[in-house]
Amino acid sequence: MATSKIAITIDQKLLHRLDSLVKSQRFTNRSRAIQEAVAEKLMRIERSRLALECAKLDPKFEQEMAEESFAAEMDEWPEY
């Protein structure tokens, strides 16, 4: 995976907490800790966005569409 260097500004108290995690070997270094934190946050944002989009769906309409598709496929299924 290609990586890029960036510079960030971080609150001193937060930095001390981050350093404590590195010191206790929870993370190998600051960069790794920050990478994992950013990746986790981005994943949460994507999941919440998906949940918001799913909430816009009409369950009755979706059920009707599924049943319509299923009924059309029934004719194509072999007899057992």
BAGU-651569 format. One record per atom (N, C-alpha, C, O): x, y, z; atom name; residue number from 1. Coordinates in pm, whole numbers, plus 50000, padded with zeros to 5 digits. Example, Ala and Ser with C-alpha at 12.3 -4.5 7.8 and 13.67 -1.06 7.14 Angstrom:
@px:51319&py:49431&pz:50780&atom:N&nr:1 .
@px:51230&py:49550&pz:50780&atom:CA&nr:1 .
@px:51320&py:49670&pz:50780&atom:C&nr:1 .
@px:51424&py:49668&pz:50846&atom:O&nr:1 .
@px:51285&py:49775&pz:50708&atom:N&nr:2 .
@px:51367&py:49894&pz:50714&atom:CA&nr:2 .
@px:51290&py:50003&pz:50787&atom:C&nr:2 .
@px:51341&py:50114&pz:50804&atom:O&nr:2 .
***
This chain:
@px:50084&py:49883&pz:50000&atom:N&nr:1 .
@px:50000&py:50000&pz:50000&atom:CA&nr:1 .
@px:50089&py:50124&pz:50000&atom:C&nr:1 .
@px:50179&py:50136&pz:50083&atom:O&nr:1 .
@px:50065&py:50213&pz:49909&atom:N&nr:2 .
@px:50140&py:50337&pz:49903&atom:CA&nr:2 .
@px:50097&py:50428&pz:50017&atom:C&nr:2 .
@px:49979&py:50433&pz:50053&atom:O&nr:2 .
@px:50192&py:50499&pz:50073&atom:N&nr:3 .
@px:50160&py:50591&pz:50182&atom:CA&nr:3 .
@px:50211&py:50730&pz:50148&atom:C&nr:3 .
@px:50299&py:50746&pz:50064&atom:O&nr:3 .
@px:50154&py:50828&pz:50215&atom:N&nr:4 .
@px:50195&py:50968&pz:50197&atom:CA&nr:4 .
@px:50217&py:51028&pz:50333&atom:C&nr:4 .
@px:50148&py:50996&pz:50429&atom:O&nr:4 .
@px:50314&py:51116&pz:50342&atom:N&nr:5 .
@px:50338&py:51188&pz:50466&atom:CA&nr:5 .
@px:50248&py:51311&pz:50471&atom:C&nr:5 .
@px:50228&py:51379&pz:50370&atom:O&nr:5 .
@px:50195&py:51336&pz:50589&atom:N&nr:6 .
@px:50115&py:51457&pz:50612&atom:CA&nr:6 .
@px:50158&py:51518&pz:50745&atom:C&nr:6 .
@px:50220&py:51451&pz:50827&atom:O&nr:6 .
@px:50126&py:51640&pz:50765&atom:N&nr:7 .
@px:50150&py:51707&pz:50893&atom:CA&nr:7 .
@px:50014&py:51737&pz:50955&atom:C&nr:7 .
@px:49923&py:51783&pz:50886&atom:O&nr:7 .
@px:50001&py:51712&pz:51083&atom:N&nr:8 .
@px:49875&py:51743&pz:51152&atom:CA&nr:8 .
@px:49904&py:51825&pz:51276&atom:C&nr:8 .
@px:50015&py:51824&pz:51329&atom:O&nr:8 .
@px:49804&py:51895&pz:51321&atom:N&nr:9 .
@px:49809&py:51966&pz:51447&atom:CA&nr:9 .
@px:49715&py:51892&pz:51541&atom:C&nr:9 .
@px:49600&py:51863&pz:51505&atom:O&nr:9 .
@px:49763&py:51860&pz:51661&atom:N&nr:10 .
@px:49683&py:51780&pz:51752&atom:CA&nr:10 .
@px:49691&py:51839&pz:51893&atom:C&nr:10 .
@px:49796&py:51887&pz:51935&atom:O&nr:10 .
@px:49582&py:51834&pz:51963&atom:N&nr:11 .
@px:49574&py:51883&pz:52100&atom:CA&nr:11 .
@px:49675&py:51808&pz:52187&atom:C&nr:11 .
@px:49692&py:51687&pz:52173&atom:O&nr:11 .
@px:49742&py:51879&pz:52277&atom:N&nr:12 .
@px:49848&py:51821&pz:52361&atom:CA&nr:12 .
@px:49796&py:51704&pz:52445&atom:C&nr:12 .
@px:49863&py:51602&pz:52457&atom:O&nr:12 .
@px:49677&py:51719&pz:52503&atom:N&nr:13 .
@px:49621&py:51611&pz:52586&atom:CA&nr:13 .
@px:49594&py:51486&pz:52501&atom:C&nr:13 .
@px:49619&py:51374&pz:52544&atom:O&nr:13 .
@px:49544&py:51508&pz:52382&atom:N&nr:14 .
@px:49517&py:51397&pz:52292&atom:CA&nr:14 .
@px:49648&py:51328&pz:52252&atom:C&nr:14 .
@px:49654&py:51205&pz:52241&atom:O&nr:14 .
@px:49750&py:51407&pz:52230&atom:N&nr:15 .
@px:49881&py:51352&pz:52195&atom:CA&nr:15 .
@px:49937&py:51266&pz:52309&atom:C&nr:15 .
@px:49995&py:51160&pz:52284&atom:O&nr:15 .
@px:49920&py:51312&pz:52432&atom:N&nr:16 .
@px:49966&py:51233&pz:52547&atom:CA&nr:16 .
@px:49892&py:51099&pz:52554&atom:C&nr:16 .
@px:49952&py:50996&pz:52583&atom:O&nr:16 .
@px:49763&py:51102&pz:52528&atom:N&nr:17 .
@px:49684&py:50977&pz:52528&atom:CA&nr:17 .
@px:49732&py:50884&pz:52416&atom:C&nr:17 .
@px:49743&py:50763&pz:52435&atom:O&nr:17 .
@px:49759&py:50942&pz:52302&atom:N&nr:18 .
@px:49809&py:50865&pz:52188&atom:CA&nr:18 .
@px:49944&py:50803&pz:52222&atom:C&nr:18 .
@px:49968&py:50685&pz:52194&atom:O&nr:18 .
@px:50032&py:50882&pz:52281&atom:N&nr:19 .
@px:50164&py:50832&pz:52318&atom:CA&nr:19 .
@px:50155&py:50721&pz:52423&atom:C&nr:19 .
@px:50236&py:50628&pz:52423&atom:O&nr:19 .
@px:50057&py:50730&pz:52511&atom:N&nr:20 .
@px:50038&py:50624&pz:52611&atom:CA&nr:20 .
@px:50002&py:50492&pz:52543&atom:C&nr:20 .
@px:50048&py:50386&pz:52584&atom:O&nr:20 .
@px:49919&py:50500&pz:52440&atom:N&nr:21 .
@px:49884&py:50378&pz:52366&atom:CA&nr:21 .
@px:50004&py:50319&pz:52294&atom:C&nr:21 .
@px:50020&py:50197&pz:52287&atom:O&nr:21 .
@px:50087&py:50405&pz:52240&atom:N&nr:22 .
@px:50208&py:50358&pz:52173&atom:CA&nr:22 .
@px:50304&py:50298&pz:52276&atom:C&nr:22 .
@px:50362&py:50192&pz:52253&atom:O&nr:22 .
@px:50320&py:50365&pz:52390&atom:N&nr:23 .
@px:50410&py:50317&pz:52494&atom:CA&nr:23 .
@px:50365&py:50181&pz:52547&atom:C&nr:23 .
@px:50448&py:50095&pz:52577&atom:O&nr:23 .
@px:50234&py:50161&pz:52559&atom:N&nr:24 .
@px:50182&py:50033&pz:52608&atom:CA&nr:24 .
@px:50177&py:49928&pz:52497&atom:C&nr:24 .
@px:50124&py:49818&pz:52516&atom:O&nr:24 .
@px:50231&py:49962&pz:52382&atom:N&nr:25 .
@px:50243&py:49874&pz:52265&atom:CA&nr:25 .
@px:50108&py:49834&pz:52206&atom:C&nr:25 .
@px:50095&py:49730&pz:52141&atom:O&nr:25 .
@px:50008&py:49918&pz:52228&atom:N&nr:26 .
@px:49878&py:49896&pz:52161&atom:CA&nr:26 .
@px:49894&py:49925&pz:52012&atom:C&nr:26 .
@px:49830&py:49861&pz:51928&atom:O&nr:26 .
@px:49980&py:50022&pz:51980&atom:N&nr:27 .
@px:50015&py:50056&pz:51842&atom:CA&nr:27 .
@px:50167&py:50060&pz:51832&atom:C&nr:27 .
@px:50236&py:50088&pz:51930&atom:O&nr:27 .
@px:50217&py:50031&pz:51714&atom:N&nr:28 .
@px:50363&py:50031&pz:51695&atom:CA&nr:28 .
@px:50421&py:50171&pz:51696&atom:C&nr:28 .
@px:50536&py:50191&pz:51738&atom:O&nr:28 .
@px:50343&py:50269&pz:51652&atom:N&nr:29 .
@px:50391&py:50408&pz:51650&atom:CA&nr:29 .
@px:50271&py:50502&pz:51633&atom:C&nr:29 .
@px:50158&py:50457&pz:51613&atom:O&nr:29 .
@px:50297&py:50630&pz:51642&atom:N&nr:30 .
@px:50190&py:50730&pz:51628&atom:CA&nr:30 .
@px:50122&py:50720&pz:51492&atom:C&nr:30 .
@px:49999&py:50725&pz:51483&atom:O&nr:30 .
@px:50202&py:50706&pz:51389&atom:N&nr:31 .
@px:50145&py:50702&pz:51253&atom:CA&nr:31 .
@px:50045&py:50589&pz:51238&atom:C&nr:31 .
@px:49937&py:50606&pz:51182&atom:O&nr:31 .
@px:50083&py:50472&pz:51290&atom:N&nr:32 .
@px:49992&py:50356&pz:51279&atom:CA&nr:32 .
@px:49863&py:50381&pz:51357&atom:C&nr:32 .
@px:49755&py:50348&pz:51309&atom:O&nr:32 .
@px:49875&py:50439&pz:51474&atom:N&nr:33 .
@px:49756&py:50468&pz:51555&atom:CA&nr:33 .
@px:49663&py:50565&pz:51482&atom:C&nr:33 .
@px:49542&py:50545&pz:51480&atom:O&nr:33 .
@px:49721&py:50668&pz:51424&atom:N&nr:34 .
@px:49640&py:50767&pz:51354&atom:CA&nr:34 .
@px:49579&py:50707&pz:51228&atom:C&nr:34 .
@px:49464&py:50736&pz:51196&atom:O&nr:34 .
@px:49654&py:50625&pz:51155&atom:N&nr:35 .
@px:49599&py:50557&pz:51036&atom:CA&nr:35 .
@px:49478&py:50474&pz:51072&atom:C&nr:35 .
@px:49375&py:50481&pz:51006&atom:O&nr:35 .
@px:49490&py:50394&pz:51178&atom:N&nr:36 .
@px:49378&py:50309&pz:51219&atom:CA&nr:36 .
@px:49258&py:50391&pz:51264&atom:C&nr:36 .
@px:49144&py:50356&pz:51235&atom:O&nr:36 .
@px:49284&py:50500&pz:51335&atom:N&nr:37 .
@px:49174&py:50585&pz:51382&atom:CA&nr:37 .
@px:49100&py:50649&pz:51265&atom:C&nr:37 .
@px:48977&py:50652&pz:51263&atom:O&nr:37 .
@px:49175&py:50698&pz:51169&atom:N&nr:38 .
@px:49112&py:50761&pz:51052&atom:CA&nr:38 .
@px:49035&py:50657&pz:50971&atom:C&nr:38 .
@px:48923&py:50683&pz:50927&atom:O&nr:38 .
@px:49094&py:50539&pz:50951&atom:N&nr:39 .
@px:49026&py:50433&pz:50875&atom:CA&nr:39 .
@px:48896&py:50393&pz:50943&atom:C&nr:39 .
@px:48794&py:50375&pz:50877&atom:O&nr:39 .
@px:48899&py:50378&pz:51076&atom:N&nr:40 .
@px:48779&py:50341&pz:51150&atom:CA&nr:40 .
@px:48672&py:50449&pz:51139&atom:C&nr:40 .
@px:48554&py:50418&pz:51121&atom:O&nr:40 .
@px:48712&py:50574&pz:51151&atom:N&nr:41 .
@px:48616&py:50685&pz:51142&atom:CA&nr:41 .
@px:48552&py:50690&pz:51004&atom:C&nr:41 .
@px:48431&py:50708&pz:50992&atom:O&nr:41 .
@px:48633&py:50673&pz:50900&atom:N&nr:42 .
@px:48579&py:50674&pz:50763&atom:CA&nr:42 .
@px:48481&py:50558&pz:50742&atom:C&nr:42 .
@px:48379&py:50575&pz:50675&atom:O&nr:42 .
@px:48511&py:50442&pz:50799&atom:N&nr:43 .
@px:48421&py:50327&pz:50786&atom:CA&nr:43 .
@px:48288&py:50355&pz:50856&atom:C&nr:43 .
@px:48182&py:50322&pz:50804&atom:O&nr:43 .
@px:48296&py:50417&pz:50973&atom:N&nr:44 .
@px:48173&py:50451&pz:51045&atom:CA&nr:44 .
@px:48088&py:50551&pz:50967&atom:C&nr:44 .
@px:47966&py:50540&pz:50963&atom:O&nr:44 .
@px:48154&py:50649&pz:50906&atom:N&nr:45 .
@px:48081&py:50747&pz:50826&atom:CA&nr:45 .
@px:48012&py:50679&pz:50709&atom:C&nr:45 .
@px:47895&py:50707&pz:50681&atom:O&nr:45 .
@px:48082&py:50589&pz:50642&atom:N&nr:46 .
@px:48023&py:50517&pz:50528&atom:CA&nr:46 .
@px:47905&py:50432&pz:50573&atom:C&nr:46 .
@px:47802&py:50428&pz:50505&atom:O&nr:46 .
@px:47917&py:50363&pz:50687&atom:N&nr:47 .
@px:47807&py:50280&pz:50736&atom:CA&nr:47 .
@px:47687&py:50365&pz:50773&atom:C&nr:47 .
@px:47573&py:50327&pz:50745&atom:O&nr:47 .
@px:47711&py:50480&pz:50835&atom:N&nr:48 .
@px:47598&py:50564&pz:50873&atom:CA&nr:48 .
@px:47532&py:50623&pz:50749&atom:C&nr:48 .
@px:47411&py:50642&pz:50746&atom:O&nr:48 .
@px:47612&py:50652&pz:50646&atom:N&nr:49 .
@px:47556&py:50702&pz:50521&atom:CA&nr:49 .
@px:47469&py:50595&pz:50455&atom:C&nr:49 .
@px:47361&py:50625&pz:50403&atom:O&nr:49 .
@px:47515&py:50471&pz:50458&atom:N&nr:50 .
@px:47437&py:50361&pz:50403&atom:CA&nr:50 .
@px:47307&py:50345&pz:50480&atom:C&nr:50 .
@px:47201&py:50323&pz:50421&atom:O&nr:50 .
@px:47314&py:50355&pz:50613&atom:N&nr:51 .
@px:47194&py:50343&pz:50695&atom:CA&nr:51 .
@px:47095&py:50455&pz:50663&atom:C&nr:51 .
@px:46975&py:50431&pz:50658&atom:O&nr:51 .
@px:47145&py:50576&pz:50641&atom:N&nr:52 .
@px:47056&py:50687&pz:50605&atom:CA&nr:52 .
@px:46988&py:50662&pz:50471&atom:C&nr:52 .
@px:46869&py:50689&pz:50456&atom:O&nr:52 .
@px:47063&py:50611&pz:50375&atom:N&nr:53 .
@px:47005&py:50583&pz:50244&atom:CA&nr:53 .
@px:46903&py:50469&pz:50254&atom:C&nr:53 .
@px:46798&py:50474&pz:50190&atom:O&nr:53 .
@px:46933&py:50367&pz:50332&atom:N&nr:54 .
@px:46840&py:50255&pz:50349&atom:CA&nr:54 .
@px:46711&py:50300&pz:50417&atom:C&nr:54 .
@px:46603&py:50248&pz:50388&atom:O&nr:54 .
@px:46722&py:50396&pz:50506&atom:N&nr:55 .
@px:46603&py:50447&pz:50576&atom:CA&nr:55 .
@px:46508&py:50517&pz:50480&atom:C&nr:55 .
@px:46389&py:50531&pz:50510&atom:O&nr:55 .
@px:46558&py:50560&pz:50366&atom:N&nr:56 .
@px:46474&py:50627&pz:50267&atom:CA&nr:56 .
@px:46389&py:50529&pz:50187&atom:C&nr:56 .
@px:46294&py:50569&pz:50121&atom:O&nr:56 .
@px:46424&py:50400&pz:50193&atom:N&nr:57 .
@px:46351&py:50300&pz:50116&atom:CA&nr:57 .
@px:46213&py:50275&pz:50175&atom:C&nr:57 .
@px:46194&py:50285&pz:50296&atom:O&nr:57 .
@px:46119&py:50244&pz:50089&atom:N&nr:58 .
@px:45983&py:50211&pz:50131&atom:CA&nr:58 .
@px:45975&py:50059&pz:50142&atom:C&nr:58 .
@px:45979&py:49990&pz:50040&atom:O&nr:58 .
@px:45965&py:50005&pz:50264&atom:N&nr:59 .
@px:45965&py:49860&pz:50281&atom:CA&nr:59 .
@px:45855&py:49788&pz:50203&atom:C&nr:59 .
@px:45878&py:49680&pz:50149&atom:O&nr:59 .
@px:45737&py:49847&pz:50195&atom:N&nr:60 .
@px:45626&py:49785&pz:50122&atom:CA&nr:60 .
@px:45659&py:49776&pz:49973&atom:C&nr:60 .
@px:45639&py:49672&pz:49910&atom:O&nr:60 .
@px:45711&py:49885&pz:49916&atom:N&nr:61 .
@px:45748&py:49887&pz:49776&atom:CA&nr:61 .
@px:45859&py:49786&pz:49748&atom:C&nr:61 .
@px:45853&py:49712&pz:49649&atom:O&nr:61 .
@px:45960&py:49781&pz:49834&atom:N&nr:62 .
@px:46071&py:49687&pz:49816&atom:CA&nr:62 .
@px:46022&py:49543&pz:49823&atom:C&nr:62 .
@px:46069&py:49458&pz:49746&atom:O&nr:62 .
@px:45929&py:49514&pz:49913&atom:N&nr:63 .
@px:45873&py:49380&pz:49925&atom:CA&nr:63 .
@px:45796&py:49343&pz:49799&atom:C&nr:63 .
@px:45808&py:49231&pz:49748&atom:O&nr:63 .
@px:45717&py:49436&pz:49748&atom:N&nr:64 .
@px:45641&py:49411&pz:49624&atom:CA&nr:64 .
@px:45735&py:49384&pz:49507&atom:C&nr:64 .
@px:45709&py:49294&pz:49426&atom:O&nr:64 .
@px:45843&py:49460&pz:49498&atom:N&nr:65 .
@px:45941&py:49440&pz:49390&atom:CA&nr:65 .
@px:46006&py:49302&pz:49402&atom:C&nr:65 .
@px:46026&py:49234&pz:49301&atom:O&nr:65 .
@px:46039&py:49262&pz:49522&atom:N&nr:66 .
@px:46102&py:49132&pz:49544&atom:CA&nr:66 .
@px:46007&py:49020&pz:49507&atom:C&nr:66 .
@px:46046&py:48923&pz:49441&atom:O&nr:66 .
@px:45881&py:49032&pz:49548&atom:N&nr:67 .
@px:45783&py:48929&pz:49518&atom:CA&nr:67 .
@px:45754&py:48922&pz:49369&atom:C&nr:67 .
@px:45734&py:48813&pz:49315&atom:O&nr:67 .
@px:45750&py:49036&pz:49303&atom:N&nr:68 .
@px:45727&py:49040&pz:49159&atom:CA&nr:68 .
@px:45841&py:48969&pz:49085&atom:C&nr:68 .
@px:45817&py:48891&pz:48993&atom:O&nr:68 .
@px:45961&py:48997&pz:49126&atom:N&nr:69 .
@px:46077&py:48933&pz:49064&atom:CA&nr:69 .
@px:46077&py:48783&pz:49091&atom:C&nr:69 .
@px:46108&py:48704&pz:49002&atom:O&nr:69 .
@px:46043&py:48745&pz:49213&atom:N&nr:70 .
@px:46038&py:48605&pz:49251&atom:CA&nr:70 .
@px:45932&py:48530&pz:49171&atom:C&nr:70 .
@px:45955&py:48418&pz:49126&atom:O&nr:70 .
@px:45815&py:48592&pz:49154&atom:N&nr:71 .
@px:45706&py:48528&pz:49080&atom:CA&nr:71 .
@px:45745&py:48508&pz:48933&atom:C&nr:71 .
@px:45711&py:48406&pz:48874&atom:O&nr:71 .
@px:45815&py:48604&pz:48875&atom:N&nr:72 .
@px:45858&py:48591&pz:48736&atom:CA&nr:72 .
@px:45958&py:48478&pz:48721&atom:C&nr:72 .
@px:45958&py:48409&pz:48619&atom:O&nr:72 .
@px:46042&py:48458&pz:48818&atom:N&nr:73 .
@px:46143&py:48352&pz:48812&atom:CA&nr:73 .
@px:46083&py:48214&pz:48835&atom:C&nr:73 .
@px:46140&py:48114&pz:48791&atom:O&nr:73 .
@px:45970&py:48206&pz:48903&atom:N&nr:74 .
@px:45908&py:48077&pz:48934&atom:CA&nr:74 .
@px:45878&py:47998&pz:48807&atom:C&nr:74 .
@px:45889&py:47875&pz:48807&atom:O&nr:74 .
@px:45840&py:48067&pz:48700&atom:N&nr:75 .
@px:45810&py:47999&pz:48574&atom:CA&nr:75 .
@px:45933&py:47934&pz:48514&atom:C&nr:75 .
@px:45921&py:47837&pz:48439&atom:O&nr:75 .
@px:46048&py:47985&pz:48545&atom:N&nr:76 .
@px:46173&py:47935&pz:48488&atom:CA&nr:76 .
@px:46232&py:47819&pz:48569&atom:C&nr:76 .
@px:46323&py:47752&pz:48521&atom:O&nr:76 .
@px:46182&py:47797&pz:48687&atom:N&nr:77 .
@px:46239&py:47693&pz:48772&atom:CA&nr:77 .
@px:46189&py:47555&pz:48727&atom:C&nr:77 .
@px:46072&py:47541&pz:48692&atom:O&nr:77 .
@px:46275&py:47454&pz:48726&atom:N&nr:78 .
@px:46232&py:47319&pz:48687&atom:CA&nr:78 .
@px:46141&py:47256&pz:48791&atom:C&nr:78 .
@px:46150&py:47289&pz:48910&atom:O&nr:78 .
@px:46056&py:47167&pz:48748&atom:N&nr:79 .
@px:45970&py:47092&pz:48842&atom:CA&nr:79 .
@px:46052&py:46985&pz:48912&atom:C&nr:79 .
@px:46141&py:46925&pz:48851&atom:O&nr:79 .
@px:46025&py:46961&pz:49037&atom:N&nr:80 .
@px:46095&py:46855&pz:49112&atom:CA&nr:80 .
@px:45999&py:46748&pz:49150&atom:C&nr:80 .
@px:46037&py:46650&pz:49214&atom:O&nr:80 .
***
